[in-house]
Amino acid sequence: MLRSLLPRTVGPVIALLGSLSSTVALAAETGQPTYAPGATVTVTPAYAPPPTYAPPPTYAPPPTYASPPTYAPPPGGSEPRRYKATTRYSADFEIARPGWSVMALLGFGFNDFYGFGLGVRAGYTLPQHLYIGGEFGYYFGQGYGFYNYATFNLGPEVGYDIGLSAAPVLIRPYAGLGYDGVTVSYAGIGTCGNFCPGGTGGFALWGGALGTWNFTSHWSAGVDLRLIIPTFGAYAGAPGDIAFTMSALGMYKF
């Protein structure tokens, strides 16, 4: 059996040796060395250590704020506030504040139709300082020849209240449109003809301004100046219709 296997084994060995010798001879002829196959190397990656973080900062406690100041309550009581000469006044609150007001007038009209007169005025001041109201006045008139005249007027008014900040003073320019009536009486001998008894009247325009000094937050006094322009004609032989009036006034502001 050994003899039968020997020829089978020797043959391949001799063939392998022949191949190697041929390869060596070829390498010698070409001058290129023959290298063994390279080894397979497995590289394990190296990881950097995790970073070291600084500890969180320590914050200071929040600041402590002072408590808000406590203000004294406004003065109370029913006694109205009295002004002092060294005080500065609030035009919006003290003088030209919103609210109702009533006024009495006593004055004189520089026209024979007017003369000495009395009047009353009432209205409301809006927060925008706009005044809306009305006026009624009666003037006892004067004589002109044998005739005596008297005049009354009635109508709405609009104005604007201006309160000074340095003094308790209110100034109100205003304008009105209403009815102006004239009555006539005869003081002579006999009949008065076509002029009396009777009268005339019609619409009239007027405009003017008033100023008051406020003694308290409610009571004030002052002067009213007004120019009245009737739209109807005068009596024949009578003085002109346009009149300038000047009146003293007292006012109460609610």
C-alpha positions as CSV (number, residue, x, y, z in Angstrom):
1,M,0.0,0.0,0.0
2,L,2.9,2.4,0.9
3,R,4.4,1.6,-2.4
4,S,1.2,2.6,-4.2
5,L,0.9,5.9,-2.4
6,L,4.5,7.0,-2.8
7,P,4.3,7.7,-6.5
8,R,1.1,9.8,-6.0
9,T,2.8,12.0,-3.3
10,V,6.2,12.4,-4.9
11,G,4.8,13.7,-8.1
12,P,3.0,16.8,-6.8
13,V,5.9,17.7,-4.5
14,I,8.3,17.6,-7.4
15,A,5.9,19.8,-9.4
16,L,5.6,22.4,-6.6
17,L,9.4,22.5,-6.2
18,G,9.7,23.1,-9.9
19,S,7.2,25.9,-9.8
20,L,9.1,27.6,-7.0
21,S,12.4,27.3,-8.8
22,S,10.9,28.8,-11.9
23,T,9.5,31.7,-9.8
24,V,12.9,32.3,-8.2
25,A,14.6,32.2,-11.5
26,L,12.1,34.7,-12.9
27,A,12.6,37.0,-10.0
28,A,16.3,36.9,-10.5
29,E,16.1,37.7,-14.1
30,T,13.7,40.7,-13.6
31,G,15.4,42.0,-10.5
32,Q,12.1,42.3,-8.5
33,P,12.0,40.7,-5.0
34,T,9.2,38.4,-4.0
35,Y,7.4,39.6,-0.9
36,A,5.3,37.5,1.5
37,P,1.7,38.6,1.8
38,G,1.1,41.3,4.5
39,A,-0.3,40.5,7.8
40,T,-3.9,41.6,8.7
41,V,-3.8,44.1,11.7
42,T,-6.8,45.1,13.6
43,V,-6.6,48.6,15.1
44,T,-8.7,49.5,18.1
45,P,-9.6,53.3,18.1
46,A,-8.6,55.3,21.2
47,Y,-11.4,57.7,22.5
48,A,-10.6,60.9,24.3
49,P,-11.8,61.1,27.9
50,P,-15.0,63.2,28.5
51,P,-14.4,66.9,29.2
52,T,-14.6,68.2,32.7
53,Y,-17.1,71.1,33.1
54,A,-16.8,73.9,35.6
55,P,-19.4,74.0,38.3
56,P,-22.4,76.3,37.7
57,P,-21.9,79.9,39.0
58,T,-23.3,81.0,42.3
59,Y,-25.7,84.0,41.8
60,A,-26.2,86.7,44.4
61,P,-29.7,87.0,46.0
62,P,-32.1,89.4,44.4
63,P,-32.0,93.0,45.7
64,T,-34.4,94.1,48.3
65,Y,-36.5,97.1,47.2
66,A,-37.8,99.7,49.6
67,S,-41.5,99.7,50.2
68,P,-43.5,102.5,48.3
69,P,-44.1,105.7,50.3
70,T,-47.4,106.2,52.0
71,Y,-49.1,109.4,51.1
72,A,-51.4,111.3,53.3
73,P,-55.1,111.2,52.3
74,P,-56.6,114.4,50.8
75,P,-58.1,116.8,53.3
76,G,-61.7,116.0,54.0
77,G,-64.6,117.7,55.6
78,S,-67.4,120.0,54.3
79,E,-65.3,123.2,54.7
80,P,-64.4,124.4,51.2
81,R,-60.7,124.8,50.5
82,R,-59.4,128.4,50.9
83,Y,-56.6,129.7,48.7
84,K,-53.4,131.1,49.9
85,A,-51.3,133.7,48.1
86,T,-48.2,131.5,48.1
87,T,-50.0,128.5,46.5
88,R,-49.9,127.5,42.9
89,Y,-53.3,126.4,41.6
90,S,-54.3,123.6,39.3
91,A,-56.2,125.1,36.4
92,D,-57.9,121.8,35.6
93,F,-59.1,120.8,39.1
94,E,-59.5,124.0,41.1
95,I,-60.7,126.6,38.7
96,A,-61.8,125.2,35.3
97,R,-62.9,121.8,36.6
98,P,-65.9,120.1,35.1
99,G,-69.3,120.8,36.7
100,W,-72.4,123.0,36.9
101,S,-72.2,126.7,37.7
102,V,-74.8,129.5,38.4
103,M,-74.1,133.2,38.2
104,A,-75.9,136.4,39.1
105,L,-75.2,139.6,37.2
106,L,-75.7,143.3,38.1
107,G,-74.6,145.9,35.6
108,F,-75.3,148.6,33.1
109,G,-75.9,148.7,29.4
110,F,-74.5,151.8,27.6
111,N,-77.5,152.3,25.3
112,D,-80.8,154.0,26.0
113,F,-82.5,150.7,25.3
114,Y,-80.6,149.1,28.2
115,G,-79.4,151.2,31.1
116,F,-79.4,149.5,34.6
117,G,-80.0,145.7,34.4
118,L,-80.0,142.4,36.2
119,G,-79.2,138.9,34.8
120,V,-78.6,135.3,35.5
121,R,-76.5,132.7,33.8
122,A,-76.2,128.9,34.3
123,G,-74.4,126.2,32.5
124,Y,-72.0,123.2,32.6
125,T,-68.3,123.0,31.9
126,L,-67.1,119.8,30.2
127,P,-63.8,118.0,30.9
128,Q,-62.4,119.6,27.7
129,H,-63.1,123.1,29.4
130,L,-65.9,123.8,27.0
131,Y,-68.7,125.7,28.6
132,I,-72.4,125.2,27.5
133,G,-75.1,127.3,29.1
134,G,-77.6,130.1,28.8
135,E,-78.3,133.6,29.9
136,F,-81.2,135.8,30.7
137,G,-80.9,139.6,31.3
138,Y,-83.4,142.4,31.8
139,Y,-82.4,146.1,31.4
140,F,-84.7,148.8,32.7
141,G,-83.7,151.2,30.0
142,Q,-83.6,155.0,29.9
143,G,-85.8,157.8,28.6
144,Y,-85.4,159.3,25.1
145,G,-87.7,162.2,24.7
146,F,-91.2,161.2,25.7
147,Y,-90.4,157.6,25.4
148,N,-89.0,155.1,27.9
149,Y,-87.4,151.9,26.7
150,A,-86.6,148.5,28.4
151,T,-84.8,145.5,27.0
152,F,-84.5,141.9,27.8
153,N,-82.5,139.1,26.1
154,L,-82.5,135.3,26.4
155,G,-80.4,132.7,24.7
156,P,-77.8,129.9,24.8
157,E,-74.1,130.5,25.1
158,V,-70.9,128.6,24.5
159,G,-67.5,129.4,26.0
160,Y,-64.1,128.1,27.0
161,D,-62.9,128.1,30.6
162,I,-59.3,129.0,31.2
163,G,-57.9,128.6,34.7
164,L,-54.7,130.4,35.5
165,S,-52.0,128.3,37.3
166,A,-50.5,131.2,39.2
167,A,-53.6,132.6,40.8
168,P,-57.2,131.5,41.5
169,V,-58.5,133.3,38.4
170,L,-60.9,132.0,35.8
171,I,-61.2,133.6,32.3
172,R,-64.1,132.6,30.0
173,P,-64.5,134.1,26.5
174,Y,-68.0,133.2,25.2
175,A,-70.5,133.9,22.5
176,G,-74.3,133.7,22.4
177,L,-77.3,133.8,20.0
178,G,-80.8,134.5,21.3
179,Y,-83.8,136.7,21.4
180,D,-83.6,140.4,22.1
181,G,-86.8,142.3,22.9
182,V,-87.4,146.0,23.3
183,T,-90.5,147.5,25.0
184,V,-91.5,151.1,24.8
185,S,-93.8,153.3,27.0
186,Y,-95.0,156.9,26.4
187,A,-94.5,159.6,29.1
188,G,-95.7,162.6,27.2
189,I,-99.0,164.4,26.9
190,G,-101.5,162.9,24.6
191,T,-101.1,159.7,22.6
192,C,-97.8,158.2,21.6
193,G,-98.7,157.6,18.0
194,N,-97.2,154.6,16.3
195,F,-94.5,153.8,18.9
196,C,-96.5,152.6,21.9
197,P,-97.9,150.8,23.5
198,G,-95.9,147.9,22.1
199,G,-92.4,147.0,21.3
200,T,-90.2,145.2,18.9
201,G,-87.6,142.4,19.0
202,G,-85.7,139.8,17.1
203,F,-82.6,137.7,17.2
204,A,-79.4,139.1,18.5
205,L,-75.7,138.1,18.6
206,W,-73.5,138.8,21.5
207,G,-70.0,138.0,22.5
208,G,-67.7,138.9,25.4
209,A,-65.6,137.6,28.2
210,L,-65.7,137.3,32.0
211,G,-63.1,137.0,34.7
212,T,-63.5,135.8,38.2
213,W,-61.4,135.6,41.4
214,N,-62.1,132.3,43.3
215,F,-62.3,133.0,47.0
216,T,-62.9,129.3,47.7
217,S,-63.3,126.2,45.5
218,H,-67.0,127.1,45.0
219,W,-67.5,130.9,45.4
220,S,-66.1,133.5,43.1
221,A,-66.8,137.1,42.0
222,G,-65.7,139.1,39.0
223,V,-66.6,141.2,36.0
224,D,-68.5,140.5,32.7
225,L,-68.0,142.5,29.5
226,R,-70.3,142.0,26.6
227,L,-71.2,143.5,23.2
228,I,-74.8,142.9,22.0
229,I,-75.7,143.2,18.3
230,P,-79.4,142.9,17.5
231,T,-80.4,141.8,14.0
232,F,-83.5,144.0,13.8
233,G,-83.8,147.8,13.2
234,A,-84.2,150.5,15.9
235,Y,-87.2,152.6,16.4
236,A,-87.3,155.8,14.4
237,G,-85.7,158.6,16.4
238,A,-84.3,156.1,19.0
239,P,-80.6,155.6,19.7
240,G,-78.6,152.9,18.0
241,D,-79.4,149.2,18.8
242,I,-75.8,148.0,19.4
243,A,-75.0,148.0,23.1
244,F,-72.0,147.4,25.3
245,T,-72.7,146.1,28.8
246,M,-70.5,145.8,31.9
247,S,-71.6,143.8,34.9
248,A,-70.4,142.7,38.3
249,L,-71.0,139.0,38.9
250,G,-71.0,136.4,41.6
251,M,-70.7,132.7,40.8
252,Y,-71.1,129.4,42.6
253,K,-69.4,126.3,41.1
254,F,-70.8,123.0,42.2
